Each structure stands twice: as C-alpha cells, then as structure tokens.
Amino acid sequence: MAEQRGLTSEEAVRYDRQMRLWGVEAQLRLMKSRVLLVNIAGLGTEIAKNLVLGGVGELSLYDETLVSDADLGINFLLSSDDIGSRRAEASIKDLADMNSLVKLHTLKTLTDIPENAYDCAIITDASKEQSAELARKCRAAGVPVIICSTFGLLALAFSDFGSAFSGSQEMPSGSKTQFSCPFSTFDAVFAEGKDWAAAKPLQSFVGAQIMWQAACESSSNEKDARSRIATAAKEISKSHNVVEPPGSYLDKLAVHCVGQLSPVCSVAGGVLAQEVLKVIQKNAKPMVNFFVYDALEESKGYSETIL
C-alpha cells in the first residue's frame, strides 16, 4: 500500500502522523525538496531540527564559524568535544540521528547559488550587507529565501518568494482556493528612502530593524550597545519615515535585545520552518513579507507587509 502511494514502508511509518495533517502529496513534495541553511547558531539549529524531523529531501548547511563555548548554550547539537570544529560539520551527526532518511550536506563555500538549485534558502544571523548579497543571488537563481535573526527578546524575518508565489489552500469546507502572493526584493524594501509609514509598523518591528542595523555583539557592553542603537534608530527613522522609539524603549533594547536566547530561537524557528514548508508544499498562504516575534513587551508573533 505504501509503495503504491510513492512511499517505502519505512517512510510511511515515520511520516504517518504528519501525513494525516497535510496529506501524502504534500509529504512527497517535502521529501523531494532541497533546502539551503546558512549559519547554524541558535535560530538555525531550531530551523534545521524542524526541517529534518519534517522530512525534507536534502538539507545543505553552510557555516564556517568555529565552535566556541558560547555555541554550547544555544546549539543543542553541539558538545564540548566540538569546540574548534566548524559549526556545520559538527552539527551534522545529531541531525542525522534525528532522521536518517534526510540527506545532509555541508558546503565549504557559498560564492554562487545555481539557478533553481534549492526549493528554499534560509539565511540566519547574517549582517544586512551579507543578507542583501545573498538575497540578490537567490532572486536571480529563482530560489525563495527567508532572511532571519534573533536579538535577545526579539526576532525578525524577511521573505522573498518571488514576484508571484502561488498555490492552493484547502478551506474548512473541504474546497480548495487558489492564492497568489507578490513579494518584493530585498533591495526594493530596504532601499534608502523607502517609505514604511503607510504600513503603520508596530514599535517592535521598528525595534527589531534597529537591532539588525546596530549589529550589537553579545559581548558588547551596555554603554556601547546603547550608543549603536541610538545611531541605528535615527538612521532607520530617517531612511524609512518611521517614528523613532522613545529613549526608554531604546534602553530596553540595549539591555534585553543583545545576543541569542534559546526560547526565542525555539519559537521563531518553529514559525519559520512552517514558512519553509509552505514554500515547498504550496498548500498554505505564507506570510508576506516580514515576521516579528516580540517577547520584550507583548509576547506575540505577527506578520508585517511592506512591498
């Protein structure tokens, strides 16, 4: 029976429960998919775990960073024996133990992204400059991309799934409805002078953008972080016509939104892995085109659209 559905007996048993949720066809699409994950720290680890357990066909990891003591607190795939090793290579073994049906690879370089090489790419914890470069390469190659980071109690993700991402979503009545979602490029959304005011973004959205711009390291002292955050707040406000948050909020960012926290990575990683599944399975409408998780003040996640 399993073979008739295009599944081996092992695949049918392993994926039985989730196929009851989204069906055999969606699972087969997932099993044929190729996904690229860049950087596997706290957020990347959670996304990788969810994709491997879900049953993607192939997962390629790129992360040349060497494992340090700090990684052991945010990447549960690592141990003290891995210190000094490359993060991607050190993370492979435990991922393979989670699901032996998934093909896992590590990449030594990421100079180019071939056309249609992946069904989705996820870029985590990259600077704005690195993100812009990789986003351009993905759009040119026809590869949907999610760019995401966490900043202490905040998480932010930007998606570009192409100019006209489409699919079919099943409604509660059992009927299916077609959908189409336009996405803008990274360069268009983050261009100098791009007006975000019409979207009326929440303060936490602006706060997450400020933290990405400020690029504060977890080792930064509070005074240095506060200075970088104040500068970034003025730059974001001027560039995108949004209200600059009050000083009291910027103080909170400096104290609570530097570094990575495992619970925030876990929540955001679960949501973003679901977005990857939507891209591959094309059976649910994705968020267009930002996701924010705010554990600083409101403990909620939400989407924001700026095209």
KATA-V870725 format. One record per residue. N is the residue number from 1. PHI is phi in whole degrees, 0 to 359 (999 if undefined). OMEGA is omega as a letter, one per 20 degrees, with the letter a starting at -180 (999 if undefined). D_FIRST is the distance of its C-alpha to the first C-alpha in Angstrom with 1 decimal. Layout:
n->{N;N}
phi->{PHI;PHI}
omega->{OMEGA;OMEGA}
d_first->{D_FIRST;D_FIRST}
This chain:
n->{1;2;3;4;5;6;7;8;9;10;11;12;13;14;15;16;17;18;19;20;21;22;23;24;25;26;27;28;29;30;31;32;33;34;35;36;37;38;39;40;41;42;43;44;45;46;47;48;49;50;51;52;53;54;55;56;57;58;59;60;61;62;63;64;65;66;67;68;69;70;71;72;73;74;75;76;77;78;79;80;81;82;83;84;85;86;87;88;89;90;91;92;93;94;95;96;97;98;99;100;101;102;103;104;105;106;107;108;109;110;111;112;113;114;115;116;117;118;119;120;121;122;123;124;125;126;127;128;129;130;131;132;133;134;135;136;137;138;139;140;141;142;143;144;145;146;147;148;149;150;151;152;153;154;155;156;157;158;159;160;161;162;163;164;165;166;167;168;169;170;171;172;173;174;175;176;177;178;179;180;181;182;183;184;185;186;187;188;189;190;191;192;193;194;195;196;197;198;199;200;201;202;203;204;205;206;207;208;209;210;211;212;213;214;215;216;217;218;219;220;221;222;223;224;225;226;227;228;229;230;231;232;233;234;235;236;237;238;239;240;241;242;243;244;245;246;247;248;249;250;251;252;253;254;255;256;257;258;259;260;261;262;263;264;265;266;267;268;269;270;271;272;273;274;275;276;277;278;279;280;281;282;283;284;285;286;287;288;289;290;291;292;293;294;295;296;297;298;299;300;301;302;303;304;305;306;307}
phi->{999;297;298;294;269;87;239;282;299;296;295;297;289;295;257;304;294;285;292;293;275;241;92;292;301;295;292;297;299;296;290;264;280;234;236;250;237;256;77;230;264;298;292;299;298;295;295;300;303;294;289;293;294;290;100;298;289;223;233;257;250;233;194;269;296;276;296;237;303;297;294;294;274;233;240;286;276;253;225;298;292;271;301;96;274;288;300;298;295;290;272;297;301;292;295;296;293;290;199;288;280;270;277;245;226;242;255;274;224;219;282;212;238;298;300;55;288;226;278;196;238;239;252;247;54;256;292;299;294;296;297;299;296;290;296;297;296;293;298;295;271;73;253;301;224;239;247;212;206;243;225;58;270;237;225;220;221;239;238;223;258;102;291;209;284;222;188;225;245;280;267;305;286;101;283;246;236;279;223;219;236;279;237;265;286;302;297;291;286;258;298;302;91;295;276;262;298;298;283;49;295;290;299;292;297;297;299;294;297;298;293;294;294;290;52;284;276;296;272;294;282;298;294;295;299;297;294;295;293;298;295;296;299;293;295;296;299;289;289;234;55;243;290;288;299;294;302;297;288;298;298;297;299;295;271;250;235;238;86;239;241;303;298;292;300;295;296;296;297;293;296;287;296;297;295;297;299;298;298;284;276;55;242;204;288;279;285;238;232;236;234;232;244;246;258;281;232;240;51;212;244;202;259;223;247;223;250}
omega->{a;a;r;r;a;a;r;r;r;r;a;r;a;a;a;a;a;r;r;r;a;r;a;a;r;r;r;r;a;a;r;a;r;a;r;r;r;a;a;r;a;a;r;r;a;r;r;r;a;r;r;r;r;r;r;a;a;r;r;a;r;r;a;r;r;a;r;r;a;a;a;a;a;r;a;r;a;r;a;r;a;a;a;r;r;a;a;a;a;a;a;a;a;r;r;r;r;a;a;a;a;r;a;r;r;r;r;r;r;a;a;r;a;a;r;a;a;r;r;r;r;a;a;r;r;r;r;a;r;a;r;a;a;r;r;a;a;r;a;a;a;a;r;a;r;r;a;r;r;r;a;a;r;r;a;r;r;a;r;a;r;a;a;r;a;r;a;a;r;a;r;a;a;r;r;r;r;r;r;a;r;r;r;r;r;a;a;a;a;r;r;a;r;a;r;a;a;r;a;a;r;a;a;r;r;r;r;r;r;a;r;r;a;r;r;r;r;r;a;r;a;a;r;r;a;r;r;a;r;r;r;r;r;a;a;a;a;a;a;r;r;a;r;a;r;a;a;r;r;r;r;r;a;a;a;a;r;a;a;r;a;r;r;r;a;a;a;r;r;r;a;r;r;r;r;r;r;r;a;a;r;a;r;a;a;r;r;i;r;r;r;r;a;r;a;a;a;r;r;r;a;r;r;a;r;a;999}
d_first->{0.0;3.8;5.5;5.2;6.7;9.1;8.7;9.2;8.6;12.2;12.0;9.4;11.8;14.9;14.5;12.9;16.3;17.5;14.5;15.5;18.9;18.5;15.0;12.3;14.8;17.5;15.8;15.0;18.7;19.8;18.0;19.9;23.1;26.4;28.8;32.4;34.2;37.9;39.7;38.1;40.6;40.0;38.2;36.3;35.0;33.6;31.9;30.5;29.1;27.3;25.9;24.6;23.1;21.5;19.9;22.0;21.4;25.0;28.0;31.5;34.4;38.0;40.7;43.7;45.5;46.4;45.3;48.2;48.9;48.3;44.6;43.9;44.4;42.0;39.3;37.5;35.8;39.3;41.7;45.3;44.4;43.2;46.6;47.8;44.4;42.8;40.7;37.7;37.5;38.2;35.4;32.6;32.2;31.5;29.1;27.1;27.0;25.5;22.4;22.1;19.4;22.2;24.7;28.2;31.4;35.0;37.4;41.1;42.4;41.6;44.2;41.9;38.6;37.3;36.3;32.7;32.2;30.4;28.5;30.8;33.8;35.1;38.8;40.1;43.6;45.2;48.7;49.3;50.5;47.5;45.2;47.0;46.7;42.9;42.3;44.2;42.2;38.9;40.1;41.4;38.1;36.0;34.4;34.1;36.1;36.7;40.0;40.5;42.8;44.0;47.6;48.2;47.4;46.4;43.4;43.3;40.7;41.2;38.4;38.6;35.4;37.4;39.6;36.9;33.6;31.4;28.1;26.6;26.6;25.1;27.9;28.1;28.3;24.8;26.4;26.4;29.6;30.4;32.6;34.7;36.6;39.5;40.3;43.6;44.2;45.5;48.9;49.3;48.6;50.7;53.5;57.0;58.2;54.8;55.6;53.1;55.4;53.9;50.6;52.7;50.8;51.0;53.1;50.2;48.8;52.3;52.5;49.3;50.6;53.9;52.3;50.3;53.6;55.6;53.3;54.6;53.6;52.9;56.0;58.2;61.0;61.2;64.3;62.8;59.5;61.6;63.6;60.5;58.9;62.1;62.3;58.6;59.1;62.0;60.2;57.1;59.4;61.5;58.7;56.5;58.9;57.5;59.5;60.3;59.3;62.3;63.5;62.3;58.7;59.2;60.5;57.3;55.3;57.5;56.9;53.3;51.5;52.0;49.5;45.9;44.8;41.4;40.8;41.4;39.2;36.4;36.7;37.1;34.4;31.8;33.0;33.1;29.7;28.5;30.5;28.8;25.4;26.9;28.2;24.9;22.6;25.4;24.3;27.5;31.1;32.6;36.1;38.8;40.4;41.6;40.3;42.8;42.5;45.8;46.3;50.0;51.2;48.4;45.3;43.0;40.9;41.2;40.9;43.9;44.1;46.7;46.2}
